[in-house]
Amino acid sequence: MRISQNDLEQFYEKLFSIYIDWSRANPDHNSYWSIKRYCMYQLGPVVGKYREKDTELLKIIACDYSVQDMVDTVLPEIDSQIQKYESQDSLNIMDEMKYESYLNQHTLLIGHNPQQWLSEYFESTMKSIGLTVDADTIIGLCVVYYGYLNYCQKINSIYNTDYNHLKHLYEKYYSKDSSLHKYNLVDIVSDCEIMAIDPTRVYDKRIDKTFLVSNVPKELLTVFGDLKSSNLLSDLSIRVSNSKAKIYNGRYERQTLMEAKEYGQLFSIRNLASIPVTKLYSKEYADTLWIKITETDITFEELCKSDVETNNSIVTQVIHLQFREENASIIITHIDHEFVFYDKNEYNNRKTNSDIKGTKYTRLKSFKIDNSMIPLDYVVVRKVNVLNNNSKEDMVEEKVPFLIFVLKCYFKHDDLVDEYFQNII
């Protein structure tokens, strides 16, 4: 018996709901999640249900799956892990070993040895956590296990454009021409509280929900709050998560305790007091940073040599701003960040032609500021932990021009930002 992809998606949705319930449960005060049952789900809902011999799961994994079904389901997760390690500038010994492991798994899966992968990697992993799986259902369990991982990655991805849950929550407050429906952004109105903690979030007392923010760093969110308090920006819209796992009832304050350390990654540019807009011009830099200027707009687009790929598209980042001159000063009136999705032909052409547009998918914004009065040389004051010559930590304070601060919050190759601005002053 075959099972449809739609039925699998519905089952994954159930598993995800169980995960949310489990993650927020207190096993000491919850009869449904006893300590014993809570521990059974420590490695996820698929393993938890298998340990419980859940009839629905057992029925699904007993369906007719081919080896190719397994390969098609496992490869996205393996490719994702490989891409994660390849995007890092350097790897420690443990990460090097993991990276090599994923490369080996990829070779087995796309070659003629998927059964070897199943035995060496999946079946051995199940045995290591105390699960013995029948030979006739091992492929089915593998498909469901990795299918659920793919489902979670999709709905939690910063590239996910599904905003149906948010639109349902806000149906009384947002019309069809609102930022939510146009750009998948939530307007930060007087009833919304910016919470610049880890992870970043927004509390909206209108619906008594707390939303984790998508792709707006804590430092930048703090600056947005300061600008709003100083009446330097009027309209702020931020992308928040549509995933139910990242939406909480009430004002949710629990945060991850982390030490914010950035060793040697200062954002400032030495001796930069102001940015002379009149000297900015369209430029290609090492096929990675493009800057296009008109009389009212500046667009920065980063093309990385290690392509970021998702859903058969190549992703770049764009920061766009609009400005005007006022009293001999340059004022930013609009700024936003967005992801642009190219198909491979578009991207190959884009490397040499700035007029090529990415049309694979609709652009996806992270934030949008309108009706602002932000001076181009507005200074962001930040504290950074750096290593001194004795390999000890020193906390230093630096002053960073707002535009450069925003660029470096998003662009990976921030050295090119330095190089560009140093060239024009």
Secondary structure, 3 states (H helix, E strand, C coil): CCCCHHHHHHHHHHHHHHHHHHHCCCHHHCCCCCHHHHHHCCCCHHHHHHHCCCHHHHHHHCCCCCHHHHHHHHHHHHHHHHHHHHCCCCCCHHHHHHHHHHHHHHHHHHCCCHHHHHHHHHHHHHHHCCCCCCCCCHHHHHHHHHHHHHHHHHHHCCCCCCCHHHHHHCCCCCCCCCHHHHHCCEECCCCEEEECCCCCEEEECCCCEEEEECCCCHHHHHHHHHHHHCCCEEEEEECECCCHHHEEECCCCCCCCCCCCCCCCCCCCCCCCCCCHHHCCCEEECCCEEEEECCCEEEEEECCCCCEEECCEEEEEEEEEEEEEECCEEEEEEEEEEEEEECHHHHHHHCCCCCCCCCCEEEEEEEEEEEECEECCCEEEEEEEEECCCCCEEEEEEEEEHHHHHHHHHCCCHHHHHHHHHHHC
